[in-house]
Amino acid sequence: MKRNRPIFREHFVLHKWNYVLGTILLSISLVLQLWVPSLLKQFTDGLQNESIHASRLLELSWWFTIAGIGTFIFRSSGRIYIFRMSRMLERDLRTELFSHWEKLQADYYQNQRIGNLMTHAVNDVNILRQIGMQGYFQMVEAAVLISLAVFMMAGTINLYLTLLVLLPLPGLTFIAYRFRTKIQSHSLKVQEAIGILTSRVQEFCSGISVIKTYVQEKEEIKKFTNENESNVEVNKQLIRSNSLFTSLSQGIVGLSYLLSIVMGSILVMKSTISLGDFVAFNTYLSMLIGPIENIGKVINLLQQGKAADQRIREVLSTEPDIKDEEGTIPLTLVKGDIRIKDLSFNYPRNKDHVLKNINITIPKGTSLAIVGKVGSGKSTLVQLLLRLYNPPKNSIYIDQHDIRKIPLKTLRSSIAYVPQDNFLFSSTIKENIAFDPYPYLDEEVVHAARSAQIYSDIMELPNRFDTELGERGLSLSGGQRQRVSIARALIKPSPIIIFDDSLSAVDSKTETNILNTLRTEMKGRTSIIISHRISTIQEADQIIVLDQGEIVERGTHLSLLKEDGIYKKMYSQQTTELTFIQAKLPSIQERKILIKRRR
Ligand SMILES: Nc1ncnc2c1ncn2[C@@H]1O[C@H](COP(=O)(O)OP(=O)(O)OP(=O)(O)O)[C@@H](O)[C@H]1O
């Protein structure tokens, strides 16, 4: 959704009555707070005149108690009202950001740093929340407290003393603003330094075996020490700014108090004001210091808020490139006939075509295998079928419909896809397999696991299907992750299934077992298998060989072996490698002799 107006303003307008109520409650508490100095005045003057008696003392104590309790009740409820609204802004904005990101295409994420996205979701939203919480609260407090306190000081005690004492205080606002900016930039550097240290530790933990095998411990310690040193350096700058700010503001506040005490005492001695006035005046002054300092902080916060608001609105106004377009046919099911016609494709930020003039027909229920060198365009082709990138119009058809006219939801729920990277979520194995929102029965999960040849591995885990996987499923081996991904695709009752190099991390025995079960699982389903291994794809109904984005060979395993092309070369190379490995392996007879000798 495009946001034309600043986010906080929109939120404020939407919840204005809650903010008004919060403001009224807070203002009542401030008025009650400002009642205290006048009670103090009456008490002090009473003591000085010796006119105070027990019942008056009791009465004053009552008023003090009422002022205290009232301040507490109204301040807390005003705070709850205002702060609750800001928490709602935070919650709604994060949900809006998240659901917007979900709509954006894969390409968007390839051009963004994850760190930036995290900053939008965490820091920028926090800043907007702070404007609603501390920012709004402190502005109301400053406006009400300063105006009323100054009015009381000047109107009921002494105008000139008030002007004199207030003279240095705008300096407090100024330095709070200036230093806040400086402190902010130092804090940012400290955060960056901590981020670098964290990444270093993270990288160290992940790469520990490489570091050890390359005997790089000393080098790594050196790098860490340098970065640790930089962290100390930026922290020193932060400490310097903080100390200077505290000392300067204390200096200004001290000057105000000094003026108040010296000039106030003179006025008391001259009987221009009473001792009670003097006490009340200094109490008002102490109440003013915080809000005056806060003005500077709030100005700074508003500036940060402006930048955060712009950044968030920029993200929210990024239009998804891949969405249901005009003319989308309301299809809910497809059968699985695929036709690719004159497809040429280049990635959005690269003019060179990575696929050139591709023509393929895959009738429903048949299989297509794609082989080819690294970077020849195999994954791109299947990603276009899923519309992870937009293919040109009228270039890919499913059941005679241009896929750009098939609702995205229908298209993607009709395709089960095992991507190359085998991404697993940090949840249980069961949740990873039954990821498709369809409510799967336990038996279906077990069946998918058996078909993907991962069942016995799962049964050996401590909590079997309920075993929690670590981040990105890293607690499993590469081959196990691959088979969990396959199970996730097999459980999905979709008419089309795609495997992108999905058997690369399993041994040849497991590969044969998986292929045997897949034959049954894929009956009636249109399948596309990408692989570098001929053994995986040789039984496909048709095989294409891609080279630099072009189909250079096509046929069946047998027909391609008759051609003297890339396919045959790959086959010969792989069978020679296999024979070589087999030749290297001792025969059963030789193994028995070896075992005997070892004994
Ligand atoms: N997101 C992208 N943006 C720009 N170019 C890309 C992108 N993804 C892939 N490419 C380029 O497109 C070409 C085809 O890549 P693709 O991943 O389709 O090859 P592949 O045949 O699947 O390779 P592999 O066997 O390594 O998986 C490559 O030159 C690659 O650099």
The ligand as a MOL file (V3000), in Angstrom:
LIG
                    3D

  0  0  0     0  0            999 V3000
M  V30 BEGIN CTAB
M  V30 COUNTS 31 33 0 0 0
M  V30 BEGIN ATOM
M  V30 1 N 19.5110 -13.4730 -9.8360 0
M  V30 2 C 20.3210 -13.4210 -10.8590 0
M  V30 3 N 20.6320 -12.2400 -11.4160 0
M  V30 4 C 21.4530 -12.1560 -12.4690 0
M  V30 5 N 22.0210 -13.2200 -13.0700 0
M  V30 6 C 21.7580 -14.4330 -12.5640 0
M  V30 7 C 20.8900 -14.6030 -11.4300 0
M  V30 8 N 20.8090 -15.9210 -11.1600 0
M  V30 9 C 21.5740 -16.5550 -12.0700 0
M  V30 10 N 22.1400 -15.6640 -12.9110 0
M  V30 11 C 22.9970 -15.9720 -14.0620 0
M  V30 12 O 22.2270 -16.7090 -14.9760 0
M  V30 13 C 22.9930 -17.7320 -15.5680 0
M  V30 14 C 22.2790 -19.0630 -15.3970 0
M  V30 15 O 22.2360 -19.3690 -14.0220 0
M  V30 16 P 21.4720 -20.6490 -13.4720 0
M  V30 17 O 21.5070 -20.5990 -11.9850 0
M  V30 18 O 20.1630 -20.7430 -14.1320 0
M  V30 19 O 22.4340 -21.8090 -14.0180 0
M  V30 20 P 22.3870 -23.3490 -13.7050 0
M  V30 21 O 22.5110 -24.0320 -15.0030 0
M  V30 22 O 21.2060 -23.7050 -12.8700 0
M  V30 23 O 23.7130 -23.5240 -12.8620 0
M  V30 24 P 24.0530 -24.6170 -11.7250 0
M  V30 25 O 24.2630 -25.9270 -12.4140 0
M  V30 26 O 25.2910 -24.0890 -11.0830 0
M  V30 27 O 22.8900 -24.6360 -10.7900 0
M  V30 28 C 24.3500 -17.6810 -14.8970 0
M  V30 29 O 25.2420 -17.0010 -15.7690 0
M  V30 30 C 24.1450 -16.8760 -13.6490 0
M  V30 31 O 25.2720 -16.1180 -13.3350 0
M  V30 END ATOM
M  V30 BEGIN BOND
M  V30 1 1 1 2
M  V30 2 1 2 3
M  V30 3 2 2 7
M  V30 4 2 3 4
M  V30 5 1 4 5
M  V30 6 2 5 6
M  V30 7 1 6 7
M  V30 8 1 6 10
M  V30 9 1 7 8
M  V30 10 2 8 9
M  V30 11 1 9 10
M  V30 12 1 10 11
M  V30 13 1 11 12
M  V30 14 1 11 30
M  V30 15 1 12 13
M  V30 16 1 13 14
M  V30 17 1 13 28
M  V30 18 1 14 15
M  V30 19 1 15 16
M  V30 20 2 16 17
M  V30 21 1 16 18
M  V30 22 1 16 19
M  V30 23 1 19 20
M  V30 24 2 20 21
M  V30 25 1 20 22
M  V30 26 1 20 23
M  V30 27 1 23 24
M  V30 28 2 24 25
M  V30 29 1 24 26
M  V30 30 1 24 27
M  V30 31 1 28 29
M  V30 32 1 28 30
M  V30 33 1 30 31
M  V30 END BOND
M  V30 END CTAB
M  END
